[in-house]
Amino acid sequence: MPVLVQGNVKRALFTMAFPMLAGTFAMNAYNLTDTWFVSRLGTIPLAAMGFTFPVVMLLTCVAGGLGSGVTTLVSHAIGRNDMADAARLVTHGITLILMVTSIIIISGYLSIDPVFARLGADERTLPMVGDYMRIWYLGAYFMALPMMGNGILISCGDSGAASRFMMLGTLLNAILDPIMIFGYFGFPAMGIKGAALATVMAQAVSTAWLFHLLHRKHHLLILGHWGIRHYLSSFRQVLAFGIPGIMSMILMPVSAAVITRLLSGFGNEAVAAAGAAGRIEMFAFVIPMALGISLIPFISQNYGAGRMDRIREAKTLSTRFALLYGGGIAILFSLCAPLLARIFTRDPKVAGILIAYIRTISFGYGMMEAHRYCGFIFTGLQRPFRTTLLNAIRVLGLLIPLSYLGSSVYGVRGVFLGRLATDIIVGSIGLIWVSRTLGSVAAAAAMNKSSGSA
């Protein structure tokens, strides 16, 4: 019996989301932990970490896009009670992500210096960026696979296991970071290279546990008896959802790269501050992200079961939550901004920019999260190109132009004002568009039902 098409909608969403709190906390704690320990090395290493952010996001978004395709299809199969099809999609989806990640690793490893030089890294930061990324690329498989596996486990109703395997990796990373970076227990002090190695090792352990869960517990990883035509058929299915998802999500590192390049014109202090602040705000999204991760499988299963009433209720609940939570976080962050700055830097210039970032951008968090939820709903309704178009409006139509306009008028703070305006506008567009889509889908379903009964 599909696990998400019956019972109270609020209880179903938050029952899935609650175990994921620890998991989303863990997922974001990777970046926050690495950033905090690297910040102990000084402003230049912290700036180097800031330059890596857009490229790290690139793999994350590709893996996330393919993962959302697999999650949507698997959830729909579970909604139809077709576990054999779900197993086929999981197995072939993992194969596909391994192939795509291999291409990214090879091309990325061979182009580290020119890519980061174009992003604005100078002679002080570029060697450190290279030290970090060469190790990071070698472990990129272990970064990509948990992104997909997390959604699959949630589709199976096993959000607790999804949370625990991410928590394991975060705990290992927090233990290994100081050992590898500063050199304890006989290990050499590796600096920024140690942060990359600690993350790779921790993620490798998480990936091994993920494979155990998919193969032994859920019987969704089945090897050996499919021919090439079956793989190609599965690849086409996944890519039909995955390519729009990748195009949608890849706009995030594109915008991050453009903004990083823009900020580099204001000095390494601006890049360091924005990099640290970006990781702080990712941590702020832990709670709404837990709910958001639950939306795609919930919407997909109920769409497969024809329960549009439950989908509309989920949209209302998630939007209300995003706005209330975002408003509370904006007030809290504005009050705590100086304390957060002291945690991550001793440089007064970096601290000043970091405080300006937090006190400006945080007031758009609620609408940003509402926009993100709208994309999840479109994907669950098997309309991934609408998610892509909504994100294209955000990044290409609003964020990049408004950031450049703001920087030319107000300097660094103008970049942050551009982001704030973007989040408010695109959140409003997304909410209106999703409401109209749900109305048209429900009307079409009612018409089909009446014509069938006639």
SEZA-501549 format. One record per residue (C-alpha): residue in one letter; x, y, z. Coordinates in pm, 1 decimal, always signed. Layout:
+---+----------+----------+----------+
: r :       c1 :       c2 :       c3 :
+---+----------+----------+----------+
: a :        X :        Y :        Z :
...
+---+----------+----------+----------+
***
This chain:
+---+----------+----------+----------+
: r :       c1 :       c2 :       c3 :
+---+----------+----------+----------+
: m :     +0.0 :     +0.0 :     +0.0 :
: p :   +145.4 :   +342.8 :    -90.7 :
: v :   +252.6 :   +508.7 :   +230.7 :
: l :   +165.8 :   +874.3 :   +161.5 :
: v :   -182.7 :   +871.7 :     +6.0 :
: q :   -387.1 :   +813.6 :   +319.5 :
: g :   -437.1 :   +978.6 :   +657.3 :
: n :   -393.5 :  +1335.7 :   +777.6 :
: v :   -189.0 :  +1547.4 :   +533.8 :
: k :    -18.9 :  +1762.2 :   +797.3 :
: r :    +72.3 :  +1455.7 :  +1000.0 :
: a :   +204.7 :  +1274.5 :   +691.1 :
: l :   +426.7 :  +1567.0 :   +586.1 :
: f :   +566.6 :  +1642.9 :   +927.9 :
: t :   +603.3 :  +1273.7 :  +1016.7 :
: m :   +835.5 :  +1245.8 :   +717.9 :
: a :  +1001.2 :  +1579.4 :   +783.5 :
: f :  +1071.6 :  +1534.9 :  +1155.1 :
: p :  +1322.4 :  +1247.5 :  +1119.4 :
: m :  +1481.4 :  +1442.8 :   +835.0 :
: l :  +1565.0 :  +1735.2 :  +1065.1 :
: a :  +1872.1 :  +1553.9 :  +1188.7 :
: g :  +1958.9 :  +1458.0 :   +832.1 :
: t :  +1927.3 :  +1806.9 :   +687.1 :
: f :  +2115.1 :  +1941.6 :   +988.4 :
: a :  +2388.4 :  +1690.7 :   +908.2 :
: m :  +2392.5 :  +1774.1 :   +537.2 :
: n :  +2444.4 :  +2145.3 :   +602.9 :
: a :  +2678.9 :  +2085.7 :   +894.2 :
: y :  +2936.8 :  +1951.3 :   +645.1 :
: n :  +2981.3 :  +2297.2 :   +493.9 :
: l :  +2947.3 :  +2481.4 :   +822.8 :
: t :  +3202.2 :  +2259.2 :   +999.3 :
: d :  +3454.3 :  +2285.9 :   +715.4 :
: t :  +3407.7 :  +2663.6 :   +699.0 :
: w :  +3453.6 :  +2711.3 :  +1073.1 :
: f :  +3772.8 :  +2506.1 :  +1094.4 :
: v :  +3919.2 :  +2663.0 :   +778.4 :
: s :  +3835.4 :  +3009.8 :   +915.7 :
: r :  +4084.9 :  +2933.8 :  +1197.0 :
: l :  +4355.1 :  +2935.6 :   +928.1 :
: g :  +4285.9 :  +3300.0 :   +831.6 :
: t :  +4106.8 :  +3519.2 :   +577.8 :
: i :  +4287.8 :  +3390.7 :   +266.7 :
: p :  +4202.2 :  +3019.5 :   +325.3 :
: l :  +3844.2 :  +3124.6 :   +405.8 :
: a :  +3830.8 :  +3319.4 :    +78.3 :
: a :  +3966.4 :  +3012.1 :   -104.4 :
: m :  +3677.8 :  +2809.1 :    +40.6 :
: g :  +3441.3 :  +3078.9 :    -86.8 :
: f :  +3573.1 :  +3037.6 :   -441.2 :
: t :  +3509.3 :  +2659.7 :   -433.5 :
: f :  +3141.8 :  +2706.4 :   -349.3 :
: p :  +3004.3 :  +2752.6 :   -706.7 :
: v :  +3186.4 :  +2447.0 :   -843.5 :
: v :  +3092.1 :  +2226.7 :   -547.2 :
: m :  +2733.5 :  +2341.5 :   -603.4 :
: l :  +2759.8 :  +2233.8 :   -969.1 :
: l :  +2804.5 :  +1866.1 :   -884.6 :
: t :  +2548.8 :  +1893.8 :   -606.5 :
: c :  +2293.3 :  +2033.9 :   -850.5 :
: v :  +2361.5 :  +1776.3 :  -1121.6 :
: a :  +2330.1 :  +1496.3 :   -866.6 :
: g :  +2024.6 :  +1660.9 :   -715.4 :
: g :  +1859.0 :  +1702.6 :  -1056.9 :
: l :  +1910.7 :  +1337.7 :  -1150.4 :
: g :  +1811.1 :  +1236.6 :   -798.8 :
: s :  +1484.8 :  +1430.1 :   -822.0 :
: g :  +1410.3 :  +1249.0 :  -1149.0 :
: v :  +1468.5 :   +909.4 :   -990.4 :
: t :  +1276.0 :  +1006.1 :   -675.8 :
: t :   +976.3 :  +1126.6 :   -877.3 :
: l :   +961.5 :   +810.2 :  -1089.3 :
: v :  +1019.5 :   +578.1 :   -794.0 :
: s :   +752.1 :   +754.6 :   -588.3 :
: h :   +508.5 :   +725.4 :   -876.5 :
: a :   +588.9 :   +353.8 :   -910.6 :
: i :   +533.0 :   +302.5 :   -537.4 :
: g :   +205.0 :   +491.5 :   -568.5 :
: r :   +105.1 :   +228.5 :   -830.7 :
: n :   +230.2 :    -55.5 :   -605.4 :
: d :   +489.7 :   -151.2 :   -871.2 :
: m :   +799.7 :   -234.2 :   -666.0 :
: a :   +970.9 :   -416.0 :   -954.3 :
: d :   +965.9 :    -98.8 :  -1162.1 :
: a :  +1090.7 :    +99.6 :   -861.2 :
: a :  +1389.2 :   -137.1 :   -825.3 :
: r :  +1472.2 :   -105.8 :  -1195.4 :
: l :  +1467.1 :   +273.8 :  -1177.2 :
: v :  +1685.3 :   +286.6 :   -864.2 :
: t :  +1948.4 :    +48.5 :  -1003.4 :
: h :  +1967.4 :   +217.4 :  -1341.9 :
: g :  +1953.6 :   +564.1 :  -1186.0 :
: i :  +2262.1 :   +490.5 :   -977.3 :
: t :  +2441.0 :   +366.6 :  -1290.2 :
: l :  +2352.3 :   +688.0 :  -1470.6 :
: i :  +2474.5 :   +914.0 :  -1192.2 :
: l :  +2806.6 :   +726.4 :  -1178.7 :
: m :  +2854.5 :   +785.9 :  -1551.7 :
: v :  +2766.4 :  +1155.0 :  -1534.9 :
: t :  +2984.0 :  +1212.1 :  -1227.1 :
: s :  +3280.0 :  +1052.7 :  -1407.7 :
: i :  +3251.5 :  +1312.9 :  -1683.3 :
: i :  +3238.8 :  +1595.3 :  -1428.7 :
: i :  +3540.0 :  +1460.4 :  -1239.0 :
: i :  +3762.3 :  +1432.2 :  -1547.2 :
: s :  +3669.7 :  +1767.7 :  -1698.5 :
: g :  +3677.1 :  +1946.8 :  -1362.9 :
: y :  +4011.5 :  +1805.6 :  -1249.3 :
: l :  +4179.9 :  +1907.2 :  -1574.0 :
: s :  +4045.8 :  +2264.9 :  -1564.8 :
: i :  +4090.9 :  +2372.5 :  -1201.7 :
: d :  +4331.9 :  +2661.8 :  -1257.3 :
: p :  +4159.9 :  +2830.4 :  -1554.5 :
: v :  +3810.8 :  +2790.3 :  -1407.6 :
: f :  +3893.8 :  +2943.3 :  -1070.2 :
: a :  +4108.5 :  +3214.3 :  -1222.8 :
: r :  +3801.3 :  +3316.3 :  -1422.3 :
: l :  +3602.4 :  +3322.4 :  -1097.6 :
: g :  +3846.8 :  +3579.4 :   -960.8 :
: a :  +4089.6 :  +3370.2 :   -754.9 :
: d :  +4428.8 :  +3546.6 :   -736.4 :
: e :  +4785.3 :  +3430.3 :   -678.3 :
: r :  +4722.6 :  +3399.4 :   -303.2 :
: t :  +4397.6 :  +3200.9 :   -315.5 :
: l :  +4438.8 :  +2995.3 :   -636.9 :
: p :  +4699.1 :  +2747.7 :   -497.1 :
: m :  +4476.3 :  +2676.5 :   -196.0 :
: v :  +4171.4 :  +2631.5 :   -417.8 :
: g :  +4369.1 :  +2379.0 :   -624.0 :
: d :  +4478.3 :  +2190.0 :   -311.4 :
: y :  +4117.0 :  +2157.0 :   -198.1 :
: m :  +3954.0 :  +2073.2 :   -530.6 :
: r :  +4203.5 :  +1808.1 :   -642.9 :
: i :  +4114.8 :  +1596.6 :   -340.4 :
: w :  +3746.2 :  +1686.7 :   -360.2 :
: y :  +3718.2 :  +1574.4 :   -724.0 :
: l :  +3874.9 :  +1237.0 :   -645.2 :
: g :  +3595.4 :  +1172.7 :   -395.7 :
: a :  +3311.9 :  +1325.1 :   -598.1 :
: y :  +3130.8 :   +991.4 :   -639.2 :
: f :  +3074.0 :   +986.8 :   -264.7 :
: m :  +2925.6 :  +1337.4 :   -280.9 :
: a :  +2682.7 :  +1255.3 :   -563.7 :
: l :  +2537.4 :   +920.4 :   -457.1 :
: p :  +2394.9 :  +1026.4 :   -116.4 :
: m :  +2209.8 :  +1310.3 :   -291.7 :
: m :  +2012.5 :  +1053.1 :   -490.6 :
: g :  +1985.6 :   +790.7 :   -218.0 :
: n :  +1835.0 :  +1031.6 :    +30.4 :
: g :  +1527.2 :  +1092.7 :   -185.6 :
: i :  +1485.6 :   +723.0 :   -263.1 :
: l :  +1477.4 :   +628.1 :   +104.2 :
: i :  +1217.5 :   +897.1 :   +172.8 :
: s :  +1005.8 :   +761.0 :   -115.2 :
: c :  +1005.7 :   +427.9 :    +66.6 :
: g :   +881.0 :   +597.0 :   +383.6 :
: d :  +1219.1 :   +538.2 :   +548.2 :
: s :  +1310.2 :   +897.8 :   +631.9 :
: g :  +1460.2 :   +782.5 :   +962.0 :
: a :  +1726.4 :   +574.8 :   +784.3 :
: a :  +1789.6 :   +861.1 :   +540.7 :
: s :  +1849.9 :  +1088.5 :   +836.3 :
: r :  +2078.7 :   +846.5 :  +1018.3 :
: f :  +2309.4 :   +777.4 :   +724.5 :
: m :  +2360.0 :  +1152.0 :   +671.0 :
: m :  +2421.7 :  +1207.1 :  +1043.1 :
: l :  +2691.8 :   +940.4 :  +1039.4 :
: g :  +2884.3 :  +1123.8 :   +769.7 :
: t :  +2856.5 :  +1457.8 :   +946.8 :
: l :  +2979.5 :  +1315.8 :  +1274.8 :
: l :  +3280.0 :  +1157.4 :  +1105.7 :
: n :  +3353.4 :  +1482.0 :   +921.2 :
: a :  +3345.2 :  +1683.7 :  +1244.8 :
: i :  +3589.4 :  +1437.5 :  +1404.5 :
: l :  +3823.4 :  +1417.3 :  +1105.6 :
: d :  +3831.2 :  +1791.2 :  +1020.9 :
: p :  +4053.4 :  +1910.0 :  +1309.5 :
: i :  +4268.9 :  +1596.8 :  +1284.9 :
: m :  +4336.1 :  +1644.7 :   +914.2 :
: i :  +4349.3 :  +2026.6 :   +906.7 :
: f :  +4565.7 :  +2095.1 :  +1213.4 :
: g :  +4744.4 :  +1762.0 :  +1254.2 :
: y :  +4656.5 :  +1559.6 :  +1565.1 :
: f :  +4728.6 :  +1203.2 :  +1677.5 :
: g :  +5035.3 :  +1177.8 :  +1457.1 :
: f :  +4871.4 :  +1299.9 :  +1137.0 :
: p :  +5046.0 :  +1580.0 :   +945.3 :
: a :  +4878.7 :  +1923.0 :   +941.4 :
: m :  +4725.7 :  +1942.1 :   +591.5 :
: g :  +4547.8 :  +2278.4 :   +611.6 :
: i :  +4271.5 :  +2326.4 :   +357.3 :
: k :  +4358.1 :  +1991.6 :   +193.7 :
: g :  +4265.6 :  +1823.8 :   +520.7 :
: a :  +3913.6 :  +1969.6 :   +504.0 :
: a :  +3861.5 :  +1812.9 :   +161.4 :
: l :  +4004.7 :  +1475.7 :   +266.3 :
: a :  +3791.7 :  +1462.6 :   +581.9 :
: t :  +3476.2 :  +1527.0 :   +379.3 :
: v :  +3561.9 :  +1262.3 :   +119.0 :
: m :  +3632.2 :   +997.7 :   +383.0 :
: a :  +3313.9 :  +1074.0 :   +576.6 :
: q :  +3098.1 :  +1066.7 :   +264.7 :
: a :  +3253.7 :   +735.9 :   +155.2 :
: v :  +3135.3 :   +571.0 :   +477.3 :
: s :  +2785.3 :   +720.6 :   +430.4 :
: t :  +2771.6 :   +589.2 :    +74.1 :
: a :  +2860.9 :   +236.7 :   +184.7 :
: w :  +2576.5 :   +239.8 :   +437.3 :
: l :  +2336.8 :   +377.8 :   +174.2 :
: f :  +2412.7 :    +85.7 :    -58.1 :
: h :  +2348.7 :   -156.3 :   +226.1 :
: l :  +2008.0 :     +2.2 :   +295.4 :
: l :  +1899.8 :     +2.1 :    -68.4 :
: h :  +2018.1 :   -353.4 :   -137.5 :
: r :  +1949.0 :   -543.9 :   +183.9 :
: k :  +1663.9 :   -357.2 :   +351.3 :
: h :  +1453.3 :   -225.5 :    +62.6 :
: h :  +1560.5 :   -461.7 :   -220.4 :
: l :  +1581.9 :   -171.0 :   -463.3 :
: l :  +1939.6 :   -227.9 :   -579.4 :
: i :  +1933.6 :   -536.9 :   -802.1 :
: l :  +2225.3 :   -613.2 :  -1030.0 :
: g :  +2290.4 :   -837.3 :  -1322.2 :
: h :  +1989.2 :   -933.9 :  -1532.2 :
: w :  +1902.6 :   -626.2 :  -1742.7 :
: g :  +2018.9 :   -575.4 :  -2098.8 :
: i :  +2149.9 :   -257.1 :  -2257.1 :
: r :  +1807.9 :   -171.7 :  -2401.0 :
: h :  +1655.0 :   -175.9 :  -2052.5 :
: y :  +1927.5 :    +56.3 :  -1924.7 :
: l :  +1879.6 :   +297.1 :  -2214.5 :
: s :  +1503.9 :   +298.3 :  -2158.7 :
: s :  +1554.0 :   +379.0 :  -1789.6 :
: f :  +1809.1 :   +648.7 :  -1871.8 :
: r :  +1556.6 :   +816.1 :  -2103.4 :
: q :  +1290.4 :   +808.0 :  -1832.6 :
: v :  +1520.2 :   +952.8 :  -1567.4 :
: l :  +1664.7 :  +1216.6 :  -1800.0 :
: a :  +1315.0 :  +1329.7 :  -1903.2 :
: f :  +1281.7 :  +1452.3 :  -1544.3 :
: g :  +1650.4 :  +1485.6 :  -1461.0 :
: i :  +1753.4 :  +1722.9 :  -1741.4 :
: p :  +1493.3 :  +1986.6 :  -1648.0 :
: g :  +1590.8 :  +1932.2 :  -1286.2 :
: i :  +1960.8 :  +1976.8 :  -1367.8 :
: m :  +1889.9 :  +2282.8 :  -1583.3 :
: s :  +1685.9 :  +2425.4 :  -1299.8 :
: m :  +1933.3 :  +2350.8 :  -1022.9 :
: i :  +2244.1 :  +2431.4 :  -1228.3 :
: l :  +2128.8 :  +2790.9 :  -1239.2 :
: m :  +2225.2 :  +2805.8 :   -871.1 :
: p :  +2601.5 :  +2754.5 :   -926.7 :
: v :  +2584.1 :  +2974.2 :  -1236.3 :
: s :  +2441.8 :  +3257.4 :  -1026.3 :
: a :  +2687.7 :  +3178.8 :   -744.8 :
: a :  +2976.3 :  +3199.1 :   -991.6 :
: v :  +2856.4 :  +3532.4 :  -1127.9 :
: i :  +2801.9 :  +3676.4 :   -779.2 :
: t :  +3141.8 :  +3545.1 :   -660.8 :
: r :  +3308.2 :  +3710.4 :   -958.3 :
: l :  +3117.5 :  +4031.0 :   -885.5 :
: l :  +3217.2 :  +4026.1 :   -518.1 :
: s :  +3582.8 :  +3953.7 :   -599.7 :
: g :  +3596.9 :  +4305.7 :   -738.4 :
: f :  +3547.3 :  +4428.9 :   -381.4 :
: g :  +3840.2 :  +4219.1 :   -249.1 :
: n :  +3902.7 :  +3879.1 :    -90.2 :
: e :  +3729.8 :  +4001.7 :   +226.7 :
: a :  +3397.7 :  +4027.3 :    +40.0 :
: v :  +3436.1 :  +3675.5 :   -104.2 :
: a :  +3529.5 :  +3535.1 :   +238.6 :
: a :  +3234.3 :  +3707.3 :   +407.1 :
: a :  +2979.3 :  +3598.8 :   +146.1 :
: g :  +3113.4 :  +3242.8 :   +147.5 :
: a :  +3080.3 :  +3214.4 :   +525.1 :
: a :  +2739.6 :  +3387.3 :   +527.9 :
: g :  +2613.9 :  +3157.6 :   +252.4 :
: r :  +2697.5 :  +2855.2 :   +463.5 :
: i :  +2528.1 :  +3011.6 :   +767.1 :
: e :  +2209.2 :  +3069.9 :   +569.6 :
: m :  +2216.1 :  +2713.8 :   +438.7 :
: f :  +2216.8 :  +2607.2 :   +801.8 :
: a :  +1913.5 :  +2828.6 :   +861.0 :
: f :  +1724.9 :  +2628.2 :   +598.0 :
: v :  +1764.3 :  +2300.7 :   +789.8 :
: i :  +1405.3 :  +2293.5 :   +917.4 :
: p :  +1222.8 :  +2407.2 :   +598.2 :
: m :  +1451.4 :  +2186.6 :   +389.8 :
: a :  +1337.3 :  +1883.3 :   +588.0 :
: l :   +979.2 :  +1959.7 :   +485.9 :
: g :  +1080.9 :  +2040.0 :   +128.5 :
: i :  +1262.2 :  +1707.9 :    +84.5 :
: s :   +935.6 :  +1536.0 :   +179.2 :
: l :   +726.1 :  +1727.1 :    -75.8 :
: i :   +838.7 :  +1555.5 :   -399.1 :
: p :   +757.9 :  +1197.6 :   -289.5 :
: f :   +436.5 :  +1314.8 :   -121.0 :
: i :   +314.4 :  +1505.4 :   -428.4 :
: s :   +426.8 :  +1226.3 :   -665.2 :
: q :   +251.1 :   +947.5 :   -477.1 :
: n :    -72.2 :  +1144.3 :   -441.1 :
: y :    -59.7 :  +1250.8 :   -806.3 :
: g :    -19.1 :   +886.4 :   -903.7 :
: a :   -317.1 :   +801.1 :   -680.3 :
: g :   -528.6 :  +1089.9 :   -814.9 :
: r :   -553.0 :  +1268.4 :   -476.6 :
: m :   -546.4 :  +1633.6 :   -585.6 :
: d :   -722.4 :  +1738.1 :   -266.4 :
: r :   -423.9 :  +1622.2 :    -62.1 :
: i :   -182.0 :  +1801.2 :   -296.0 :
: r :   -367.5 :  +2133.2 :   -258.0 :
: e :   -366.9 :  +2096.5 :   +118.4 :
: a :     +6.2 :  +2019.7 :   +117.1 :
: k :    +70.8 :  +2334.6 :    -88.8 :
: t :   -121.4 :  +2551.7 :   +157.2 :
: l :    +48.4 :  +2400.8 :   +462.9 :
: s :   +400.2 :  +2423.1 :   +318.2 :
: t :   +357.5 :  +2784.4 :   +203.7 :
: r :   +223.7 :  +2895.0 :   +540.4 :
: f :   +511.5 :  +2722.6 :   +715.5 :
: a :   +773.8 :  +2877.9 :   +483.8 :
: l :   +649.7 :  +3231.8 :   +544.8 :
: l :   +614.4 :  +3199.1 :   +921.5 :
: y :   +951.9 :  +3029.2 :   +962.4 :
: g :  +1126.5 :  +3272.7 :   +728.2 :
: g :   +994.8 :  +3572.5 :   +919.5 :
: g :  +1110.6 :  +3431.8 :  +1252.7 :
: i :  +1458.7 :  +3349.0 :  +1121.3 :
: a :  +1495.8 :  +3699.1 :   +971.8 :
: i :  +1433.8 :  +3859.0 :  +1311.0 :
: l :  +1662.7 :  +3613.8 :  +1491.5 :
: f :  +1947.6 :  +3651.2 :  +1243.1 :
: s :  +1927.5 :  +4030.5 :  +1246.2 :
: l :  +1968.7 :  +4030.8 :  +1622.4 :
: c :  +2246.2 :  +3768.5 :  +1624.0 :
: a :  +2444.2 :  +3886.9 :  +1320.1 :
: p :  +2739.2 :  +4035.1 :  +1518.8 :
: l :  +2772.7 :  +3714.2 :  +1721.0 :
: l :  +2768.9 :  +3501.0 :  +1404.2 :
: a :  +3036.8 :  +3721.8 :  +1251.7 :
: r :  +3263.3 :  +3681.3 :  +1557.2 :
: i :  +3233.0 :  +3302.3 :  +1530.7 :
: f :  +3366.6 :  +3292.7 :  +1174.1 :
: t :  +3619.5 :  +3575.0 :  +1147.6 :
: r :  +3847.6 :  +3807.6 :  +1340.7 :
: d :  +3884.6 :  +4045.3 :  +1044.8 :
: p :  +3666.3 :  +4356.2 :  +1105.5 :
: k :  +3613.8 :  +4419.0 :   +733.7 :
: v :  +3498.5 :  +4060.5 :   +672.9 :
: a :  +3274.1 :  +4085.6 :   +980.3 :
: g :  +3112.5 :  +4406.8 :   +857.3 :
: i :  +3027.8 :  +4258.1 :   +516.9 :
: l :  +2900.9 :  +3936.1 :   +674.2 :
: i :  +2666.9 :  +4131.8 :   +905.3 :
: a :  +2534.3 :  +4336.0 :   +611.5 :
: y :  +2468.2 :  +4014.4 :   +416.0 :
: i :  +2273.3 :  +3851.0 :   +698.1 :
: r :  +2070.3 :  +4159.5 :   +793.6 :
: t :  +1967.2 :  +4221.5 :   +432.3 :
: i :  +1911.8 :  +3883.8 :   +266.9 :
: s :  +1746.1 :  +3707.4 :   +562.1 :
: f :  +1423.8 :  +3908.4 :   +513.0 :
: g :  +1365.8 :  +3722.5 :   +186.9 :
: y :  +1412.6 :  +3372.8 :   +332.2 :
: g :  +1038.8 :  +3304.3 :   +365.0 :
: m :   +962.5 :  +3384.1 :     +1.9 :
: m :  +1276.5 :  +3205.7 :   -114.2 :
: e :  +1159.7 :  +2889.5 :    +59.6 :
: a :   +807.4 :  +2931.5 :    -82.5 :
: h :   +964.2 :  +2953.6 :   -429.2 :
: r :  +1163.7 :  +2636.8 :   -362.1 :
: y :   +848.1 :  +2453.0 :   -249.4 :
: c :   +671.9 :  +2559.3 :   -570.4 :
: g :   +947.9 :  +2392.1 :   -770.5 :
: f :   +908.9 :  +2070.5 :   -570.0 :
: i :   +533.5 :  +2073.2 :   -634.0 :
: f :   +582.2 :  +2120.8 :  -1009.0 :
: t :   +828.7 :  +1829.5 :  -1015.0 :
: g :   +593.5 :  +1605.2 :   -819.1 :
: l :   +316.3 :  +1690.9 :  -1067.6 :
: q :   +547.2 :  +1571.8 :  -1347.8 :
: r :   +590.4 :  +1923.8 :  -1484.9 :
: p :   +966.5 :  +1963.8 :  -1436.7 :
: f :  +1008.8 :  +2222.8 :  -1712.9 :
: r :   +797.4 :  +2464.2 :  -1509.6 :
: t :  +1045.1 :  +2426.0 :  -1225.3 :
: t :  +1324.0 :  +2504.5 :  -1469.9 :
: l :  +1146.0 :  +2810.0 :  -1607.1 :
: l :  +1068.5 :  +2939.8 :  -1257.7 :
: n :  +1436.0 :  +2912.4 :  -1159.5 :
: a :  +1545.4 :  +3070.7 :  -1488.2 :
: i :  +1322.0 :  +3368.3 :  -1408.8 :
: r :  +1484.1 :  +3388.5 :  -1066.5 :
: v :  +1846.8 :  +3369.7 :  -1175.8 :
: l :  +1863.4 :  +3507.2 :  -1529.9 :
: g :  +1570.9 :  +3744.5 :  -1520.5 :
: l :  +1610.9 :  +3884.5 :  -1169.7 :
: l :  +1909.9 :  +3784.5 :   -954.5 :
: i :  +2200.4 :  +3855.9 :  -1188.4 :
: p :  +2064.3 :  +4184.3 :  -1334.8 :
: l :  +1949.9 :  +4316.0 :   -996.1 :
: s :  +2281.5 :  +4222.1 :   -831.0 :
: y :  +2479.8 :  +4413.1 :  -1093.1 :
: l :  +2241.8 :  +4705.8 :  -1069.4 :
: g :  +2263.2 :  +4707.6 :   -690.6 :
: s :  +2643.7 :  +4685.4 :   -688.9 :
: s :  +2673.1 :  +4982.4 :   -925.8 :
: v :  +2453.6 :  +5196.1 :   -698.6 :
: y :  +2521.2 :  +5074.2 :   -343.2 :
: g :  +2840.4 :  +4868.1 :   -370.9 :
: v :  +2861.7 :  +4537.6 :   -180.8 :
: r :  +2536.1 :  +4600.3 :     +6.2 :
: g :  +2362.8 :  +4656.2 :   -328.3 :
: v :  +2445.8 :  +4297.7 :   -427.6 :
: f :  +2259.5 :  +4179.9 :   -119.3 :
: l :  +1964.0 :  +4410.6 :   -188.0 :
: g :  +1940.5 :  +4260.8 :   -537.0 :
: r :  +1912.5 :  +3912.5 :   -385.7 :
: l :  +1641.6 :  +4028.8 :   -141.8 :
: a :  +1428.9 :  +4180.5 :   -419.0 :
: t :  +1473.5 :  +3865.6 :   -629.4 :
: d :  +1350.5 :  +3631.8 :   -357.0 :
: i :  +1038.3 :  +3837.9 :   -287.0 :
: i :   +940.3 :  +3873.3 :   -653.0 :
: v :  +1003.5 :  +3514.6 :   -764.4 :
: g :   +833.4 :  +3370.2 :   -456.8 :
: s :   +519.3 :  +3564.2 :   -547.9 :
: i :   +536.0 :  +3444.1 :   -909.7 :
: g :   +578.0 :  +3082.1 :   -800.4 :
: l :   +282.1 :  +3084.5 :   -562.9 :
: i :    +46.7 :  +3229.7 :   -824.8 :
: w :   +168.0 :  +2985.8 :  -1092.7 :
: v :   +135.6 :  +2676.4 :   -872.7 :
: s :   -216.5 :  +2773.0 :   -766.0 :
: r :   -326.4 :  +2807.1 :  -1128.6 :
: t :   -157.2 :  +2478.3 :  -1224.7 :
: l :   -329.4 :  +2287.5 :   -946.3 :
: g :   -663.6 :  +2432.5 :  -1057.6 :
: s :   -612.2 :  +2327.2 :  -1420.2 :
: v :   -488.8 :  +1977.5 :  -1326.0 :
: a :   -787.4 :  +1921.8 :  -1095.9 :
: a :  -1028.8 :  +2043.2 :  -1364.2 :
: a :   -875.5 :  +1810.5 :  -1623.7 :
: a :   -896.0 :  +1516.6 :  -1383.3 :
: a :  -1261.8 :  +1589.9 :  -1309.3 :
: m :  -1340.9 :  +1612.5 :  -1679.8 :
: n :  -1168.2 :  +1280.8 :  -1751.8 :
: k :  -1357.4 :  +1116.6 :  -1464.9 :
: s :  -1695.3 :  +1244.5 :  -1583.6 :
: s :  -1630.2 :  +1141.6 :  -1944.3 :
: g :  -1516.7 :   +798.4 :  -1829.7 :
: s :  -1829.4 :   +744.5 :  -1620.5 :
: a :  -2045.7 :   +859.2 :  -1910.0 :
+---+----------+----------+----------+
***
